[in-house]
């Protein structure tokens, strides 16, 4: 009997607790690929771990087994061979790492002998991350393979939504994860071939509404709570959300993003507000104990052009709609500087210290100077520079 195989880059909590759980439930053998000796050695020594789903009604445990783990620092040839014979290749490594995991995928596609294409799906917290990954992969392909690429690989963007809170210090490989999830994958790239069968994945014709709704509701609310929480001395996200003032500020920001989502994507106000309520309940849940500094890390990425603050605020500005609360939340992100263990917060502090307000705003937000949002973000940068 033929057995399905998935190669997954990234042995972290999202990889083990979300992506691998779905692949495992769907009957795939999962091959983890990572460069962290500690994770790969642990995966190869115990042969199973537990995923605990946390919901309002309690916890459920799932045993994950039937996997192997490869360290690409030492076993690159084997990684390439696994990709050459895989059904699915996924990743959860962080958007900045995609360029580093392009080469083995390119070589695996070059070596592919199967008479069907491998499905390549990035599971990152970024818009169209698979397209980004594909760009890096294609740079490393021969012209002959590029000409035959549709027969060798299909690249599909995805939107994932599942909160992985801070883990217990002695958790080892075990992962705690919230019960709620959404994993949408675009269907059009699989035209003329079979899309992979993965239980729980929702294949959709147009991914953009799902990506923007998730990014501008879940990620915007989570980050808003984190940055206001940090500024007001809160340690945990649910503590921030139980502070009425912060709770109301998060809601006001989500009113603005809801207006964008309903106007742009034809989602009804009722459906979007139901979604907003669900998200507020999720990030307020004390069982999902999460530190504001963990959620707020990487502020430069979160302040960038298409991300959770500037992305929706810029579109609202273009529509002539209100965006004040998003800009206020972005100000709190600008104040997230020199946080221990977060390189981007140190880099943000450096930019704000060394550059004038205009230069800093251009670099941080990626906005064009002529954009209607630019002067509003410039004012916030000036204010934060003055205060710090």
Beta strands, then each sheet from edge to edge (+ up, - down):
strand 1: 5-9
strand 2: 29-34
strand 3: 49-55
strand 4: 58-64
strand 5: 67-71
strand 6: 88-91
strand 7: 118-122
strand 8: 153-155
strand 9: 158-161
strand 10: 175-178
strand 11: 182-186
strand 12: 201-204
sheet 1: 5+ 2+ 1+ 6+ 7+ 8+
sheet 2: 4+ 3- 10-
sheet 3: 9+ 11- 12-
end
